[in-house]
Structures are given as C-alpha cells and as structure tokens.
Amino acid sequence: MPKTTQLDPAEIDAQATRHEATSDNIIQQLNQLKSQVDATLAGSNSAATKALSTTCDNWIEGLKRTILASLTEMAGYIRKESQGQDAQDQAAGQEIARLPMETSSFLGA
C-alpha cells in the first residue's frame, strides 16, 4: 500500500491548535498556583512565605517568556509553513497545467 507525504491542512491546523490549547492549559494551572501562593501569603507574612511568593512569581514569568511563548510561536510557525506549502503546491500545479499536452499526459496530469 503506497504511503503519501501529503499533509492534510486540517490536521496541521489541529496540531497548531493543540499547541495553543496546551499553552492555555498551562496558563490556567499557573494562575491556580499563583492564587494558592497568594492565599498562603495572606495567611502568613513570614519571610519564608514572602520568598515562596517571589520565587513563584519569578518562575511563572520565566515560563511565560520561554515555554509558553515557544508554544505560541510554534503554533504560528506551523500555520505559516502550512500556508506556504499550500501556496507552493498551487504554484506547482499551475506550472504543470501550463505544460504542453504531450508532456502533461506523460507526467500523469
């Protein structure tokens, strides 16, 4: 059974959407964590609790700058490359259609 290398645009978009959904899910969990740390800080003003809050804030900001930004960028790149590939496919199809009939018949067009 022959295999194809052609990718379905809907599958490509679904993958990009999964990247965005993963990012959204992580943000939601980080927000829950931050709420829990803030609640702990409200109950105790000790130096350890303040250090926990500061560490959590720094960690969340670091994740947003790196991992979450990368997931969002990857989703954009996936969609951009898919659109670029589609444009190349259309251009190649137009070039094949312009070939003389004898040549296009030979190529299976």
C-alpha positions as YAML, in Angstrom:
chain: A
units: angstrom
residues:
- id: 1
  name: MET
  ca: [0.00, 0.00, 0.00]
- id: 2
  name: PRO
  ca: [1.59, 3.30, -1.05]
- id: 3
  name: LYS
  ca: [2.08, 5.98, 1.56]
- id: 4
  name: THR
  ca: [1.71, 9.66, 0.94]
- id: 5
  name: THR
  ca: [3.75, 12.52, 2.31]
- id: 6
  name: GLN
  ca: [0.90, 14.95, 1.75]
- id: 7
  name: LEU
  ca: [-0.32, 16.54, 4.95]
- id: 8
  name: ASP
  ca: [-3.95, 17.41, 5.48]
- id: 9
  name: PRO
  ca: [-4.32, 21.15, 6.21]
- id: 10
  name: ALA
  ca: [-6.97, 20.32, 8.83]
- id: 11
  name: GLU
  ca: [-4.51, 18.03, 10.63]
- id: 12
  name: ILE
  ca: [-1.84, 20.72, 10.52]
- id: 13
  name: ASP
  ca: [-4.24, 23.30, 11.95]
- id: 14
  name: ALA
  ca: [-5.33, 20.83, 14.63]
- id: 15
  name: GLN
  ca: [-1.71, 20.39, 15.69]
- id: 16
  name: ALA
  ca: [-1.25, 24.15, 15.95]
- id: 17
  name: THR
  ca: [-4.48, 24.36, 17.95]
- id: 18
  name: ARG
  ca: [-3.16, 21.66, 20.32]
- id: 19
  name: HIS
  ca: [-0.05, 23.79, 20.92]
- id: 20
  name: GLU
  ca: [-2.27, 26.76, 21.79]
- id: 21
  name: ALA
  ca: [-4.55, 24.64, 23.99]
- id: 22
  name: THR
  ca: [-1.53, 23.28, 25.87]
- id: 23
  name: SER
  ca: [-0.30, 26.82, 26.44]
- id: 24
  name: ASP
  ca: [-3.75, 27.91, 27.66]
- id: 25
  name: ASN
  ca: [-3.94, 24.90, 29.99]
- id: 26
  name: ILE
  ca: [-0.53, 25.67, 31.47]
- id: 27
  name: ILE
  ca: [-1.51, 29.32, 32.00]
- id: 28
  name: GLN
  ca: [-4.67, 28.24, 33.78]
- id: 29
  name: GLN
  ca: [-2.70, 25.95, 36.09]
- id: 30
  name: LEU
  ca: [-0.13, 28.67, 36.76]
- id: 31
  name: ASN
  ca: [-2.93, 31.07, 37.68]
- id: 32
  name: GLN
  ca: [-4.33, 28.50, 40.12]
- id: 33
  name: LEU
  ca: [-0.88, 28.05, 41.64]
- id: 34
  name: LYS
  ca: [-0.44, 31.81, 41.97]
- id: 35
  name: SER
  ca: [-3.83, 32.06, 43.71]
- id: 36
  name: GLN
  ca: [-2.80, 29.36, 46.18]
- id: 37
  name: VAL
  ca: [0.51, 31.07, 46.90]
- id: 38
  name: ASP
  ca: [-1.27, 34.42, 47.35]
- id: 39
  name: ALA
  ca: [-3.71, 32.79, 49.77]
- id: 40
  name: THR
  ca: [-0.78, 31.36, 51.71]
- id: 41
  name: LEU
  ca: [0.89, 34.78, 51.75]
- id: 42
  name: ALA
  ca: [-2.33, 36.38, 53.02]
- id: 43
  name: GLY
  ca: [-2.32, 33.94, 55.93]
- id: 44
  name: SER
  ca: [1.33, 34.37, 56.81]
- id: 45
  name: ASN
  ca: [3.63, 37.31, 56.34]
- id: 46
  name: SER
  ca: [6.77, 35.39, 57.25]
- id: 47
  name: ALA
  ca: [9.99, 35.79, 55.30]
- id: 48
  name: ALA
  ca: [9.70, 32.19, 54.06]
- id: 49
  name: THR
  ca: [6.21, 32.83, 52.68]
- id: 50
  name: LYS
  ca: [7.34, 36.04, 51.00]
- id: 51
  name: ALA
  ca: [10.29, 34.17, 49.48]
- id: 52
  name: LEU
  ca: [7.89, 31.48, 48.23]
- id: 53
  name: SER
  ca: [5.73, 34.16, 46.61]
- id: 54
  name: THR
  ca: [8.71, 35.87, 44.97]
- id: 55
  name: THR
  ca: [10.09, 32.54, 43.72]
- id: 56
  name: CYS
  ca: [6.70, 31.57, 42.33]
- id: 57
  name: ASP
  ca: [6.33, 34.93, 40.55]
- id: 58
  name: ASN
  ca: [9.80, 34.63, 39.01]
- id: 59
  name: TRP
  ca: [9.18, 31.04, 37.95]
- id: 60
  name: ILE
  ca: [5.82, 31.88, 36.34]
- id: 61
  name: GLU
  ca: [7.30, 34.83, 34.45]
- id: 62
  name: GLY
  ca: [10.19, 32.66, 33.27]
- id: 63
  name: LEU
  ca: [7.78, 30.02, 31.97]
- id: 64
  name: LYS
  ca: [5.73, 32.64, 30.16]
- id: 65
  name: ARG
  ca: [8.85, 34.06, 28.49]
- id: 66
  name: THR
  ca: [10.21, 30.70, 27.42]
- id: 67
  name: ILE
  ca: [7.95, 27.67, 27.20]
- id: 68
  name: LEU
  ca: [4.61, 29.38, 26.73]
- id: 69
  name: ALA
  ca: [5.99, 31.86, 24.24]
- id: 70
  name: SER
  ca: [7.60, 28.99, 22.33]
- id: 71
  name: LEU
  ca: [4.34, 27.03, 22.18]
- id: 72
  name: THR
  ca: [2.55, 30.07, 20.77]
- id: 73
  name: GLU
  ca: [5.36, 30.73, 18.29]
- id: 74
  name: MET
  ca: [5.37, 27.09, 17.17]
- id: 75
  name: ALA
  ca: [1.63, 27.23, 16.51]
- id: 76
  name: GLY
  ca: [2.17, 30.32, 14.38]
- id: 77
  name: TYR
  ca: [5.09, 28.74, 12.52]
- id: 78
  name: ILE
  ca: [3.10, 25.58, 11.85]
- id: 79
  name: ARG
  ca: [0.26, 27.58, 10.33]
- id: 80
  name: LYS
  ca: [2.62, 29.84, 8.37]
- id: 81
  name: GLU
  ca: [4.55, 26.91, 6.89]
- id: 82
  name: SER
  ca: [1.32, 25.11, 6.05]
- id: 83
  name: GLN
  ca: [0.09, 28.15, 4.15]
- id: 84
  name: GLY
  ca: [3.45, 28.50, 2.41]
- id: 85
  name: GLN
  ca: [3.39, 24.84, 1.39]
- id: 86
  name: ASP
  ca: [-0.15, 25.21, 0.10]
- id: 87
  name: ALA
  ca: [0.90, 28.23, -1.98]
- id: 88
  name: GLN
  ca: [3.86, 26.26, -3.38]
- id: 89
  name: ASP
  ca: [1.58, 23.33, -4.22]
- id: 90
  name: GLN
  ca: [-0.82, 25.63, -6.06]
- id: 91
  name: ALA
  ca: [2.01, 27.30, -7.98]
- id: 92
  name: ALA
  ca: [3.46, 23.91, -8.95]
- id: 93
  name: GLY
  ca: [0.03, 22.73, -10.05]
- id: 94
  name: GLN
  ca: [-0.36, 25.80, -12.25]
- id: 95
  name: GLU
  ca: [3.06, 25.19, -13.79]
- id: 96
  name: ILE
  ca: [2.16, 21.59, -14.56]
- id: 97
  name: ALA
  ca: [-1.11, 22.73, -16.12]
- id: 98
  name: ARG
  ca: [0.84, 25.04, -18.46]
- id: 99
  name: LEU
  ca: [2.94, 22.19, -19.85]
- id: 100
  name: PRO
  ca: [2.20, 21.10, -23.43]
- id: 101
  name: MET
  ca: [-0.44, 18.40, -23.58]
- id: 102
  name: GLU
  ca: [2.01, 15.67, -24.61]
- id: 103
  name: THR
  ca: [4.28, 16.39, -21.64]
- id: 104
  name: SER
  ca: [1.47, 16.71, -19.12]
- id: 105
  name: SER
  ca: [0.00, 13.40, -20.29]
- id: 106
  name: PHE
  ca: [3.36, 11.77, -19.74]
- id: 107
  name: LEU
  ca: [3.51, 13.22, -16.23]
- id: 108
  name: GLY
  ca: [0.02, 11.98, -15.40]
- id: 109
  name: ALA
  ca: [-1.63, 15.40, -15.18]
...
